[in-house]
C-alpha cells in the first residue's frame, strides 16, 4: 500500500535531552496532512526548506509542506528518490531542568581591606535550575542541525555564565561589605546572580529559574599557591610559612617533622615567631637593623633562603639547591627552610 501520511511523535520524558530532532539525521519528506503530536511538556519547532516556520504547542497538529501525497513519489524520481521539499521537526523539552550543580573550580579573589593581606579567596558551591523559554530561538541559536541536544552540550556554557556573574557581583559587593558579611549574604547574592544572568540566558532562549548558594567560605589555598598567583611578596610569604609551622606544631604536640624539629636544632624559632608577628602587625617595620661592631649590618641569627641569598650574593634558587644537595645545613619548618647564622658561616668557611 502506498504511503500517504506520516504521524510524528516523541513519547519520551526527555530527562537529559533538551532537543530531539526528527529525523535525527538526513531530511524528512513529510506529506501534506501529516500529523505531529506534541505532549504537555514539549514544544515543536517546524522547519521547511531550512527555515524555522512555526512553533507548535501541546496537541495534534497538521503540517503543510510542498510534498503532495503520491505526486511527490513521481517528482522524487527526478531527484534520485530524494524529496526536493525538505522538512524537519524539533521536539524541545519545556520541563524545568532542576537541581543542576555548580561550584568554583578556582577561588574568586575579592578585596578585604583592613584584614590580613587585604584580599581574600572565596570558594562556593550550590545548585541552579533553568527552562527553555523560547524554543525557536534556542534551536536556531544553539542546536543547529544536531540530532540530539543534551544537558552535557550546554552545561559548561551555563556554569561559565553563572560563575562570571557571581564573580562580578562579589567584586561589587566586597567594595562595601567585609568577607564575613559576604558569607552571610548567600540569599541576597543568589538573587543578584539571577538578576544579572537573565539577559544572557534570554539571548539563547532560556530562563534562569533559581540560583542557590549552598556554601560560600574562604579558600584553604596554601601560601605557596597564593604566591604562585602573584599575591604574596617574599616577606609576607615567609611570615605565613612561620604561622603555618606554628599551627602544625599545635596540631601535633607529640613531635614530628614540623616546628618542633627546629627547636632542638637551635634554629631560633622564637626569633622567627617574633619576626612573623612583628611583620603582620607592622611593629617591626621601623626597628633599626642590627649592626656589627664595625658599623656594618649584622648577619641575622636565623635566615630565610632569600635572606641567605642576599648575604651570599647569589639567587634564592642557588641557596635552595645547596640545601637540597646537603652542602648547606638548614632546617625545614612546615614547608619552608630556615638557615642558622652558624650554618651559613660554616658553609662559607668550607
Secondary structure, 3 states (H helix, E strand, C coil): CCCCCCEECCCCCCCCEEEEEECCCCCECCCCCCEEEECCCEEEEEEECCEEEEEECCEEEECCCCCCCCHHHHHHHHHCCCCCCCEEEEEEECCCEEEEEEECCCCEEEECCCCCCCEEEEEEEEEEEEEECCHHHHHHHHHCCCCEEEHHHHHHHHHHHHHHHHHHHHHHHCCCCCHHHHHCCHHHHHHHHHHHHHHHHHCCCEEEEEEEEEEEEECCCCHHHHHHCCCCCHHHHHHHHHHHHHHHHHHCCCCCCCCHHHHCCCCCHHHHHHHHHHHHHCCCCCCCCCECCCCCECCCCEECHHHHHHHHCCCHHHHHHHHHHCCCCCEEECCEEEEEHHHHHHHHHC
